[in-house]
Amino acid sequence: MPEAIRKVNIIGHLHPDTDSICSAISYAYLKNTVGKTNIYEPRRAGTINRETAFVLKHFGFDEPQLITSVMPQVKDTEIQRQAGIDSEMSLFAAWNLMRETKVDTLCVTDPQNNLEGLIAVKDIANANMDVFDTSIVADSHTSYANIVSTLNGEMILGNPADTVHAGDVRVGTTPEMMEDTVKAGDIVLVTNRYETQQFAVECDASCLIICCSAHVSDRVVASARRHGCSIITTPYDTYAAARLISMSIPVRAKMLAENILKVSVNTSIDDARKMMAKSRHRFFPIIDENGTYAGLISSSSLLTAKKKHVILVDHNERTQAVEGLEQAEIMEIIDHHRIGSIETSGPALFRNMPVGCTCTILYLIYQENDVEIPPSIAGLMLSAILSDTLAFRSPTCTPVDQKAGKALAKICGEDIPSYADAMFEAGADLTGRTAEEVFHQDFKIFSRGNVKFGVGQGSFMTENSRKAAEALVGPYLPEAAQAEELPLVFYLFTDVKTSSSEVLWYGEDADGIVSRAFDVEPEDGLAKLPGVVSRKKQVIPALMATLQSIQEDQD
């Protein structure tokens, strides 16, 4: 397996049925076992129905994680794992970090790694150019520790943890020049003149910064202690120290804290590109699934996003697949339906067999790879086969399906008739369900020429449960057609024990289409179809042939 593949999503069709979900779980187990890896993960493309929920609970499985799109996401790019910085870090330290890491933006985070703000190199440049703001150190409540660090100095009197709360930054030259400029609370930069140092202290300066590492007499230190004045020495000259001290302020004073443009690891590349186009920044913060800071990304990084790798099971029609499939790398397709409209960008393993269920094909693949099937996985595969073949009653059922189902039943220890009844009853239970939920429990979209149509199906063990479903779903069909943007919708209500179905529909001339396709006379908006139980083999081919014939007549 190439190293570039970090995960492979195994996905069934939209509005997943039991075969779709059980195939994804069973094939993921097989691929991980054969490959001695854990990169294959089952996914679901929609809400599972009650039959599938019963199966998963019965055999001890959780629902696969939902996936609605396989478009490349921010998580598929090279995220720069730049650690967040503390809001108290000085601008000078932040600038040095930018030079070391070669980024022009740093993210400010709290101890829990939550994003608090952004500081960009332009913010530091703007602060450095504002030479007339002499109160910036006090206004920013800068710590003495930041001043000492920025000036590469040493604090010989005072507490580095204290902060500056008032005063301006002044340069002390002579007592005569300082008399009208230095006020109580100011920070005064001086050199080696004793008179200047002492005068600044007596003016009640809050801090004395001795430049050029000049000597400080014990008398000045003692006087400063009495006046509550801190003393810092720095090797820098007065000019450099005066330029640098404004860079000692904490980044929180200049960071962007509101309306921060950030993207989630789950944001699609297309959406991220649109967001970034609206900003002049080069780097943007990334937020992980937990809402905490994860790193930085640049707009150029979006060009190198890796495609998601997928395996499709139980479908090969584009209309039945998750969004963004054309931007994904399809590695395999395992299916038992007609060959549909999905295209791949490169060669892919495509296994399509005329059997009643995808899990039947998987059973054969397990045997071919000499992989032992665990009882729980066998239970899933048995359930899928019973569901798709209506417990071996469907015309799609083949001897291969029956052989696989019986072998799997032995492995998982289930009695087929009693288990099938319990499974179908669970799926037919309408308690607390809406028409929309029942409609989507097994619904697929097909196309013939320029006509798209949808066909749903529900399986029922009793006439009462079937009639109740018809009464619930029938009035919903117009709304369903509008929601799915389909001109034609058909819904098959199948009686498992009598191997017959009744069909309801919505759309222009839908009744005529049903009449022509199945050679029946609908009554009161319903058509009875004796012997019809398979959507794949008995319903879809008949509808497609009829629609094609109608198009030819119109042409």
Disulfide bonds with the S-S distance in Angstrom:
none
